[in-house]
Amino acid sequence: MFLKKAAGAVVFYKNPNGKIEYLLLKHSARYWNFPKGGVEAGEREIDTAQREVREETGLDNFKIIPGFRTGEQYYYRGHKDHPKIEERDKIITKAVTFYLIEARNKDVKISHEHEGFEWNDFDGTTRRLRKNRAYKKSQGILESANRYILRLFTLPAPHGNKKA
């Protein structure tokens, strides 16, 4: 079994009217998620998150929000044609650490790895994530980030994020 480390970020933009929007990247016909990628040798996870945001979104005017860090772990099987022979047909554990990044603008220029992007409010982001197989993990990351942002900016909870 292989362990691969990755890092990424929940990227948000706070409009002048105070409305929070989240950035999702389209990876394929039905898969949307936050910017993320593999941790390179000698690289800290937080540096990976910043690098991946720059590479995948073209954003470079942003701020890491201190104090937020969450993650997910999942398993997959390396495909038979994987470029790394040692990963072919092996079970791979991927551990992803997410940080929170505030974008200073919404001027996204996606990389060749993606087919599109969207900025959405919390409810719109939730609807988009529901189309993913790993919806519950991504939704949990979004909810954690949203709670943190609401406390940070002391904003009222949006309609779809009321506490039970």
LOTOR-599387 format. One line per field, with one value per residue: residue number from 1; z, y negated, x negated of N, C-alpha, C in turn; residue in one letter. Coordinates in nm, 4 decimals. Example, Ala and Ser with C-alpha at 12.3 -4.5 7.8 and 13.67 -1.06 7.14 Angstrom:
pos: [1; 2] .
nc3: [0.7800; 0.7080] .
nc2: [0.5690; 0.2250] .
nc1: [-1.3190; -1.2850] .
cac3: [0.7800; 0.7140] .
cac2: [0.4500; 0.1060] .
cac1: [-1.2300; -1.3670] .
cc3: [0.7800; 0.7870] .
cc2: [0.3300; -0.0030] .
cc1: [-1.3200; -1.2900] .
code: [A; S] .
END
This chain:
pos: [1; 2; 3; 4; 5; 6; 7; 8; 9; 10; 11; 12; 13; 14; 15; 16; 17; 18; 19; 20; 21; 22; 23; 24; 25; 26; 27; 28; 29; 30; 31; 32; 33; 34; 35; 36; 37; 38; 39; 40; 41; 42; 43; 44; 45; 46; 47; 48; 49; 50; 51; 52; 53; 54; 55; 56; 57; 58; 59; 60; 61; 62; 63; 64; 65; 66; 67; 68; 69; 70; 71; 72; 73; 74; 75; 76; 77; 78; 79; 80; 81; 82; 83; 84; 85; 86; 87; 88; 89; 90; 91; 92; 93; 94; 95; 96; 97; 98; 99; 100; 101; 102; 103; 104; 105; 106; 107; 108; 109; 110; 111; 112; 113; 114; 115; 116; 117; 118; 119; 120; 121; 122; 123; 124; 125; 126; 127; 128; 129; 130; 131; 132; 133; 134; 135; 136; 137; 138; 139; 140; 141; 142; 143; 144; 145; 146; 147; 148; 149; 150; 151; 152; 153; 154; 155; 156; 157; 158; 159; 160; 161; 162; 163; 164] .
nc3: [0.0000; -0.0750; 0.0497; -0.0255; -0.0024; -0.0088; -0.0637; -0.0335; -0.0874; 0.0449; -0.1309; -0.1007; -0.1677; -0.0542; -0.1218; -0.1794; -0.0601; 0.1471; 0.0998; 0.0810; -0.1425; -0.2889; -0.4498; -0.6960; -0.8872; -1.2035; -1.2747; -1.4434; -1.6509; -1.4518; -1.2039; -0.9417; -0.7396; -0.4757; -0.5230; -0.5340; -0.4772; -0.5172; -0.2567; -0.2908; -0.2757; 0.0123; 0.0496; 0.2402; 0.3598; 0.3627; 0.1866; -0.0452; -0.0786; -0.1392; -0.3735; -0.5442; -0.5649; -0.7022; -0.9416; -1.0425; -1.0563; -1.1321; -0.9651; -0.7694; -0.5862; -0.2858; 0.0480; 0.3110; 0.5559; 0.8891; 1.1322; 1.0380; 0.9418; 0.7928; 0.6922; 0.4666; 0.3974; 0.1652; -0.0376; -0.3283; -0.6294; -0.8131; -1.1598; -1.4312; -1.6250; -1.5080; -1.4850; -1.2964; -1.2282; -0.9881; -0.8682; -1.0136; -1.0302; -0.7513; -0.4127; -0.3055; -0.0566; 0.0025; 0.1601; 0.2284; 0.3082; 0.3911; 0.3613; 0.4313; 0.2078; 0.1277; -0.1519; -0.3228; -0.5492; -0.8260; -1.0529; -1.2202; -1.3926; -1.5295; -1.5130; -1.7483; -1.6479; -1.5834; -1.6625; -1.6197; -1.4010; -1.1092; -0.9158; -0.6274; -0.3887; -0.0520; -0.0618; -0.3403; -0.3887; -0.2347; -0.3764; -0.6165; -0.5295; -0.4535; -0.6734; -0.6837; -0.6215; -0.3749; -0.2099; 0.0644; 0.2119; 0.0870; 0.1283; 0.4074; 0.4498; 0.3259; 0.4944; 0.7416; 0.6760; 0.6122; 0.8589; 1.0044; 0.8638; 0.9040; 1.1807; 1.1843; 1.0376; 1.1677; 1.0576; 0.9692; 0.9627; 0.6478; 0.4664; 0.4047; 0.6002; 0.8651; 1.2133; 1.3699] .
nc2: [0.1173; -0.2241; -0.5498; -0.8645; -1.2063; -1.5070; -1.8485; -2.1262; -2.3894; -2.5572; -2.7984; -3.1259; -3.4195; -3.7388; -3.9443; -4.3012; -4.3627; -4.1876; -3.9260; -3.5830; -3.3834; -3.0710; -2.8941; -2.6487; -2.3911; -2.2375; -1.9121; -1.7009; -1.5698; -1.5318; -1.5986; -1.8040; -2.0084; -2.1386; -2.3359; -2.1394; -1.9299; -1.7115; -1.6824; -1.7963; -1.6725; -1.7773; -1.9911; -2.1919; -2.1287; -2.3537; -2.5199; -2.3712; -2.3887; -2.6635; -2.6803; -2.5063; -2.6422; -2.8701; -2.7496; -2.6044; -2.7849; -3.0336; -3.2468; -3.4874; -3.6827; -3.6530; -3.5472; -3.3452; -3.2141; -3.2200; -2.9520; -2.7698; -2.4401; -2.1376; -1.8033; -1.5184; -1.1695; -0.9137; -0.6175; -0.4544; -0.2624; -0.2238; -0.2759; -0.0393; -0.1372; -0.3288; -0.5867; -0.5508; -0.2638; -0.1176; -0.1873; -0.0794; 0.0906; 0.1039; 0.0531; -0.2694; -0.5065; -0.8222; -1.1181; -1.4246; -1.7578; -2.0470; -2.3991; -2.7374; -2.9904; -3.3281; -3.4910; -3.7836; -3.8808; -3.7760; -3.6718; -3.4208; -3.1903; -2.9011; -2.5968; -2.3588; -2.1206; -2.1295; -2.1700; -2.3752; -2.6350; -2.7653; -3.0258; -3.0230; -3.0798; -2.9505; -2.7651; -2.7147; -2.6055; -2.3754; -2.2401; -2.1903; -2.0273; -1.8011; -1.6410; -1.4892; -1.1777; -1.1532; -1.3222; -1.3684; -1.3957; -1.6182; -1.8043; -1.8178; -1.9402; -2.1880; -2.2824; -2.3037; -2.5020; -2.7121; -2.7590; -2.8493; -3.0838; -3.2333; -3.2788; -3.4206; -3.6568; -3.7339; -3.6891; -3.6480; -3.3216; -3.1606; -3.0723; -2.7886; -2.6825; -2.6552; -2.5874; -2.2859] .
nc1: [-0.0849; -0.0491; -0.1220; -0.0160; -0.0755; 0.1069; 0.2063; 0.4274; 0.6676; 0.9525; 1.0858; 1.1965; 1.3946; 1.4657; 1.7203; 1.7655; 2.0114; 2.0163; 2.0888; 2.0037; 1.8224; 1.7365; 1.4720; 1.4765; 1.3253; 1.3570; 1.2969; 1.3553; 1.6181; 1.8153; 1.7071; 1.6258; 1.4189; 1.2058; 0.9044; 0.6108; 0.3200; 0.0319; -0.2133; -0.5361; -0.8765; -1.0460; -0.8799; -0.6568; -0.3236; -0.1512; -0.2814; -0.2542; 0.0241; 0.0541; -0.1017; 0.0398; 0.2852; 0.2004; 0.0999; 0.3235; 0.5338; 0.4452; 0.4605; 0.2925; 0.2958; 0.3655; 0.4592; 0.3532; 0.5598; 0.5042; 0.5041; 0.6923; 0.7244; 0.7795; 0.8706; 0.8794; 0.9029; 0.8569; 0.9000; 0.7767; 0.7424; 0.4509; 0.4316; 0.3881; 0.2154; 0.0628; -0.1844; -0.3874; -0.5353; -0.5434; -0.3047; -0.1025; 0.1981; 0.2173; 0.3300; 0.3838; 0.3369; 0.4543; 0.3810; 0.5084; 0.4503; 0.6234; 0.6277; 0.7334; 0.8000; 0.8171; 0.9181; 0.8176; 0.9255; 1.1336; 1.0209; 0.9768; 0.7750; 0.7797; 0.5848; 0.4376; 0.5234; 0.7892; 1.1403; 1.3135; 1.4469; 1.6124; 1.7557; 1.9414; 2.2080; 2.2522; 2.4721; 2.4927; 2.2412; 2.2583; 2.4631; 2.3282; 2.1164; 2.2556; 2.2753; 2.0517; 1.8812; 1.7526; 1.8960; 1.9769; 1.7377; 1.6144; 1.8168; 1.8153; 1.5672; 1.6148; 1.8240; 1.6894; 1.5004; 1.6757; 1.8063; 1.5857; 1.5195; 1.7555; 1.7394; 1.5000; 1.5535; 1.7787; 2.0378; 2.3870; 2.5372; 2.5818; 2.8841; 2.8803; 2.7151; 2.7905; 2.7802; 2.8766] .
cac3: [0.0000; -0.0854; 0.1083; -0.0996; 0.0660; -0.0939; 0.0094; -0.1150; -0.0147; 0.0195; -0.1714; -0.0953; -0.1991; 0.0178; -0.2019; -0.1039; 0.0190; 0.2546; 0.0576; 0.0638; -0.2550; -0.2879; -0.5813; -0.7272; -1.0172; -1.2709; -1.3134; -1.5539; -1.6810; -1.3343; -1.0803; -0.8982; -0.6087; -0.4403; -0.5753; -0.4509; -0.5521; -0.4413; -0.1851; -0.3512; -0.1806; 0.0836; 0.0530; 0.3491; 0.3094; 0.3411; 0.0638; -0.1531; -0.0984; -0.2080; -0.5086; -0.6219; -0.5955; -0.8104; -1.0652; -1.0940; -1.0703; -1.1786; -0.8609; -0.6940; -0.4848; -0.1871; 0.1860; 0.3908; 0.6805; 0.9946; 1.2286; 0.9765; 0.8804; 0.8011; 0.5923; 0.4289; 0.3541; 0.0849; -0.1000; -0.4671; -0.6921; -0.9247; -1.2834; -1.4871; -1.7121; -1.4316; -1.5244; -1.1964; -1.2303; -0.8528; -0.8268; -1.1002; -0.9700; -0.6061; -0.3318; -0.2675; 0.0426; -0.0210; 0.2722; 0.1787; 0.4082; 0.3319; 0.4287; 0.3898; 0.1374; 0.0833; -0.2772; -0.3264; -0.6702; -0.8809; -1.1870; -1.2337; -1.5220; -1.4940; -1.5760; -1.8462; -1.5753; -1.5520; -1.7716; -1.5858; -1.2613; -1.0679; -0.7848; -0.5796; -0.2459; 0.0191; -0.1138; -0.4760; -0.3785; -0.1857; -0.4876; -0.7132; -0.4692; -0.4444; -0.7932; -0.6666; -0.5462; -0.2379; -0.1679; 0.2092; 0.2575; 0.0365; 0.1964; 0.5436; 0.4418; 0.2992; 0.6146; 0.8402; 0.6294; 0.6229; 1.0018; 1.0428; 0.8027; 0.9726; 1.3084; 1.1535; 0.9940; 1.2450; 0.9618; 0.9981; 0.8865; 0.5309; 0.4752; 0.4001; 0.6969; 0.9987; 1.3067; 1.4107] .
cac2: [0.0000; -0.3486; -0.6698; -0.9859; -1.3270; -1.6177; -1.9641; -2.2150; -2.4993; -2.6096; -2.9369; -3.2053; -3.5617; -3.8166; -4.0582; -4.4259; -4.3614; -4.0905; -3.7903; -3.4908; -3.2906; -2.9679; -2.8544; -2.5072; -2.3616; -2.1221; -1.8189; -1.6187; -1.5950; -1.5325; -1.6054; -1.9381; -2.0081; -2.2500; -2.3199; -2.0549; -1.8541; -1.6360; -1.7484; -1.7632; -1.6447; -1.8926; -2.0987; -2.1889; -2.1192; -2.4877; -2.5697; -2.2976; -2.4472; -2.7914; -2.6520; -2.4477; -2.7484; -2.9507; -2.6714; -2.5570; -2.8915; -3.1571; -3.3496; -3.5075; -3.7831; -3.5880; -3.5436; -3.2254; -3.2493; -3.1399; -2.8787; -2.6697; -2.3256; -2.0177; -1.7088; -1.3997; -1.0564; -0.8196; -0.5089; -0.4231; -0.1661; -0.2775; -0.2104; 0.0523; -0.2105; -0.4413; -0.6110; -0.4948; -0.1192; -0.0669; -0.2197; -0.0111; 0.1905; 0.1061; -0.0306; -0.3900; -0.5907; -0.9627; -1.2058; -1.5621; -1.8627; -2.1680; -2.5274; -2.8342; -3.1018; -3.4363; -3.5530; -3.9289; -3.9067; -3.6531; -3.6590; -3.2832; -3.1382; -2.7609; -2.5234; -2.2558; -2.0052; -2.1502; -2.2035; -2.4926; -2.6786; -2.8436; -3.0893; -3.0075; -3.0964; -2.8223; -2.6731; -2.6771; -2.5174; -2.2480; -2.1729; -2.1445; -1.9161; -1.6828; -1.5583; -1.4090; -1.0519; -1.1771; -1.4420; -1.3910; -1.4458; -1.7550; -1.8879; -1.8398; -2.0386; -2.3154; -2.3254; -2.3479; -2.6305; -2.8120; -2.7925; -2.9274; -3.2157; -3.3033; -3.3266; -3.5165; -3.7829; -3.7504; -3.7010; -3.5576; -3.1961; -3.1617; -2.9861; -2.6446; -2.6425; -2.6760; -2.4793; -2.2137] .
cac1: [0.0000; -0.1242; -0.0627; -0.0490; -0.0303; 0.1476; 0.2584; 0.5078; 0.7298; 1.0856; 1.0618; 1.3185; 1.3871; 1.5663; 1.7632; 1.7775; 2.1353; 1.9992; 2.1279; 1.8917; 1.8324; 1.6338; 1.4229; 1.4637; 1.2669; 1.4166; 1.1912; 1.4038; 1.7589; 1.9031; 1.6304; 1.5879; 1.3551; 1.1190; 0.7680; 0.5245; 0.2218; -0.0671; -0.3230; -0.6653; -0.9849; -1.0990; -0.7807; -0.5584; -0.1864; -0.0960; -0.3437; -0.1887; 0.1572; 0.0379; -0.1511; 0.1489; 0.3813; 0.1410; 0.0899; 0.4513; 0.6332; 0.3845; 0.4704; 0.1688; 0.3214; 0.4504; 0.4098; 0.3831; 0.6278; 0.4415; 0.5852; 0.7805; 0.6565; 0.8625; 0.8233; 0.9555; 0.8213; 0.9348; 0.8256; 0.8097; 0.6528; 0.3738; 0.4721; 0.2872; 0.1230; 0.0064; -0.3239; -0.4774; -0.5129; -0.5191; -0.1677; -0.0062; 0.2852; 0.1957; 0.4183; 0.3122; 0.4019; 0.4215; 0.4141; 0.5093; 0.4678; 0.6801; 0.6149; 0.8331; 0.7363; 0.9044; 0.8748; 0.8391; 1.0025; 1.1919; 0.9630; 0.9280; 0.7285; 0.7576; 0.4755; 0.4746; 0.5791; 0.9304; 1.2320; 1.3918; 1.4484; 1.7288; 1.7671; 2.0783; 2.2301; 2.2485; 2.5737; 2.4553; 2.1247; 2.3115; 2.5326; 2.2281; 2.0419; 2.3426; 2.2588; 1.9303; 1.8917; 1.7044; 1.9686; 1.9811; 1.6078; 1.5986; 1.9162; 1.7663; 1.4589; 1.6809; 1.8960; 1.5890; 1.4471; 1.7813; 1.8212; 1.4679; 1.5340; 1.8641; 1.6844; 1.3943; 1.6133; 1.9012; 2.1478; 2.4988; 2.5354; 2.6706; 3.0034; 2.8513; 2.6136; 2.8414; 2.7518; 2.9970] .
cc3: [0.0000; -0.0155; 0.0270; -0.0224; -0.0357; -0.0047; -0.0875; -0.0291; -0.0539; -0.0073; -0.1684; -0.1296; -0.1230; -0.0653; -0.1167; -0.0181; 0.1314; 0.2187; 0.0307; -0.0545; -0.2494; -0.4304; -0.5905; -0.8678; -1.0737; -1.3247; -1.4315; -1.5681; -1.5564; -1.2030; -1.0526; -0.7611; -0.5908; -0.5040; -0.4794; -0.5402; -0.4598; -0.3778; -0.2483; -0.2433; -0.1206; 0.0979; 0.1736; 0.2887; 0.2781; 0.2141; -0.0585; -0.1834; -0.1766; -0.3532; -0.5967; -0.6566; -0.7093; -0.9438; -1.1265; -1.1211; -1.1313; -1.0771; -0.7927; -0.5880; -0.3847; -0.0516; 0.2505; 0.5209; 0.7912; 1.0817; 1.1701; 0.9083; 0.9009; 0.6934; 0.5623; 0.3885; 0.2747; 0.0181; -0.2449; -0.5199; -0.8103; -1.0520; -1.3459; -1.5752; -1.6406; -1.4693; -1.4233; -1.1822; -1.0924; -0.8028; -0.9095; -1.0235; -0.8194; -0.5378; -0.2808; -0.1673; 0.0152; 0.0979; 0.2239; 0.2942; 0.3371; 0.4238; 0.3749; 0.3305; 0.0953; -0.0423; -0.2713; -0.4513; -0.7229; -1.0218; -1.2080; -1.3780; -1.4966; -1.5728; -1.6778; -1.7802; -1.5584; -1.6738; -1.7430; -1.4395; -1.2352; -0.9313; -0.7449; -0.4323; -0.1817; -0.0408; -0.2543; -0.4782; -0.3311; -0.2984; -0.5875; -0.6568; -0.4612; -0.5634; -0.7838; -0.5915; -0.3993; -0.1791; -0.0183; 0.2627; 0.2133; 0.1056; 0.3396; 0.5480; 0.4184; 0.4249; 0.7230; 0.8028; 0.6460; 0.7674; 1.0477; 0.9893; 0.8732; 1.1075; 1.2848; 1.1203; 1.0714; 1.1544; 1.0037; 0.9100; 0.7665; 0.5495; 0.4872; 0.5055; 0.8393; 1.0859; 1.3516; 1.5601] .
cc2: [-0.1240; -0.4604; -0.7881; -1.1038; -1.4350; -1.7311; -2.0518; -2.3219; -2.5170; -2.7572; -3.0101; -3.3502; -3.6301; -3.9405; -4.1843; -4.4323; -4.2574; -3.9484; -3.7062; -3.3987; -3.1962; -2.9287; -2.7025; -2.4941; -2.2362; -2.0353; -1.7321; -1.6450; -1.6056; -1.5514; -1.7471; -1.9271; -2.1324; -2.2292; -2.2352; -1.9828; -1.7918; -1.7228; -1.7010; -1.7445; -1.7743; -2.0080; -2.0824; -2.1881; -2.2566; -2.5503; -2.5006; -2.3596; -2.5787; -2.7709; -2.5997; -2.5524; -2.8345; -2.8755; -2.6405; -2.6684; -3.0196; -3.2699; -3.3642; -3.6146; -3.7240; -3.5853; -3.4112; -3.2736; -3.1603; -3.0671; -2.7746; -2.5639; -2.2049; -1.9218; -1.5987; -1.2915; -0.9633; -0.7202; -0.4950; -0.3230; -0.2339; -0.2033; -0.1338; -0.0166; -0.3289; -0.4609; -0.5577; -0.3459; -0.0658; -0.0962; -0.1479; 0.0981; 0.2079; 0.0189; -0.1479; -0.4674; -0.7337; -1.0434; -1.3497; -1.6573; -1.9878; -2.2878; -2.6190; -2.9547; -3.2015; -3.4992; -3.7015; -3.9724; -3.7718; -3.6246; -3.5235; -3.2541; -2.9933; -2.7002; -2.4237; -2.1336; -2.0136; -2.1929; -2.3286; -2.5276; -2.7537; -2.9051; -3.0778; -3.0435; -2.9569; -2.7218; -2.6246; -2.5823; -2.3793; -2.1712; -2.1156; -2.0241; -1.7891; -1.5905; -1.4680; -1.2799; -1.0738; -1.3021; -1.4696; -1.4443; -1.5899; -1.8499; -1.9169; -1.9439; -2.1777; -2.3680; -2.3743; -2.4846; -2.7408; -2.8551; -2.8823; -3.0708; -3.2966; -3.3568; -3.4375; -3.6543; -3.8182; -3.7774; -3.6108; -3.4336; -3.2081; -3.0613; -2.8386; -2.5977; -2.6705; -2.5583; -2.4163; -2.2274] .
cc1: [-0.0898; -0.0483; -0.1107; 0.0080; 0.0005; 0.1958; 0.3342; 0.5707; 0.8750; 1.0615; 1.1954; 1.2891; 1.4988; 1.5972; 1.7690; 1.9049; 2.1304; 2.0359; 2.0026; 1.9218; 1.7130; 1.5975; 1.4156; 1.4071; 1.3318; 1.3037; 1.2297; 1.5527; 1.8467; 1.8291; 1.5816; 1.5211; 1.2706; 0.9811; 0.6838; 0.4254; 0.1198; -0.1744; -0.4537; -0.7711; -1.0372; -1.0014; -0.6890; -0.4183; -0.1275; -0.1545; -0.2842; -0.0534; 0.1470; -0.0072; -0.0380; 0.2549; 0.3277; 0.1437; 0.2267; 0.5522; 0.5764; 0.3936; 0.3345; 0.1833; 0.4202; 0.3815; 0.4499; 0.4482; 0.5709; 0.5441; 0.6790; 0.6960; 0.7467; 0.8154; 0.9211; 0.8569; 0.9106; 0.8404; 0.8695; 0.7081; 0.5841; 0.4099; 0.3552; 0.1850; 0.0578; -0.1401; -0.4264; -0.4457; -0.4771; -0.3774; -0.0618; 0.0668; 0.2620; 0.2998; 0.3343; 0.3975; 0.3584; 0.4717; 0.3982; 0.5365; 0.5168; 0.6602; 0.7238; 0.7613; 0.8428; 0.8448; 0.9073; 0.9144; 1.0530; 1.1410; 0.8965; 0.8886; 0.6898; 0.6419; 0.5299; 0.5389; 0.7309; 1.0100; 1.3130; 1.3782; 1.5779; 1.7043; 1.9133; 2.0867; 2.2316; 2.3471; 2.5392; 2.3370; 2.1678; 2.3801; 2.4324; 2.1526; 2.1247; 2.3267; 2.1365; 1.9600; 1.8545; 1.7692; 1.9574; 1.8493; 1.5874; 1.6955; 1.8726; 1.6557; 1.5182; 1.7509; 1.8000; 1.5334; 1.5509; 1.8033; 1.7067; 1.4788; 1.6429; 1.8173; 1.5830; 1.4511; 1.7394; 2.0206; 2.2636; 2.4899; 2.6280; 2.7829; 2.9691; 2.7537; 2.6603; 2.8052; 2.8828; 3.0182] .
code: [M; F; L; K; K; A; A; G; A; V; V; F; Y; K; N; P; N; G; K; I; E; Y; L; L; L; K; H; S; A; R; Y; W; N; F; P; K; G; G; V; E; A; G; E; R; E; I; D; T; A; Q; R; E; V; R; E; E; T; G; L; D; N; F; K; I; I; P; G; F; R; T; G; E; Q; Y; Y; Y; R; G; H; K; D; H; P; K; I; E; E; R; D; K; I; I; T; K; A; V; T; F; Y; L; I; E; A; R; N; K; D; V; K; I; S; H; E; H; E; G; F; E; W; N; D; F; D; G; T; T; R; R; L; R; K; N; R; A; Y; K; K; S; Q; G; I; L; E; S; A; N; R; Y; I; L; R; L; F; T; L; P; A; P; H; G; N; K; K; A] .
END
